[in-house]
Amino acid sequence: MASNVKGNVMKIRVFPDPVLREPVDPVEDFGSDLSKLLADMWATMYVKDGIGLAAPQVGISKSLAVIDYHGERYTLINPEVLDAEGDEEGEEGCLSFPGIFVKVHRPTRIRVRFQDESGDPREMDVHGFLARVFMHEIDHLKGKLLIDHVSPMRRHMITSKLKKRSAEER
């Protein structure tokens, strides 16, 4: 956990929360409200021991995600994948699917365009596991979830398990 991160821990939305499927709006205001939201998202991600966190996962339908991979921090605002190549299967988990891990095919390299927290445009080539993390978070911004990458039978099993867990917690 990064000790220099200040912010409030937000509630992680867990499947089947409908906000996870809602379309996101682009971020247009890069002022103090965005800075506060980012601080809260970083704090939440670190407390929940995540690698990445997309705004819909904390109930905010904005095109925004944060990622920390080996101490390198990335803020992706309004990201779009420009190019992708390769294919690799790897296991993924998700804060919105606690305790669930599935094998997902992802590109091994992507080129992504996004804005940083100041609104400045950026482009980046990302490879390997970091490309997987970027794609996972960008999927969230499109309403595409971990279970969309598995067979219908596995999807049904995961959905049933999480709905049962949700009912027990009420």
Buried (B, 14 or more C-beta within 10 A) or exposed (E): EEEEBEBEBBEBBBBBBEBBBEEBEEBEEBEEEBEEBBBBBBBBBBBBEBBBBBBBBBBBBBBBBBBBBEEEEBBBBBBEBEEBEEEBEEEBBBBBBEEBEBEBEBBBBBBBBBBEBEBEEBEBEBEBBBBBBBBBBBBBBBBBBBBEBBEEEBBEBBEEEBEEEEEEEE
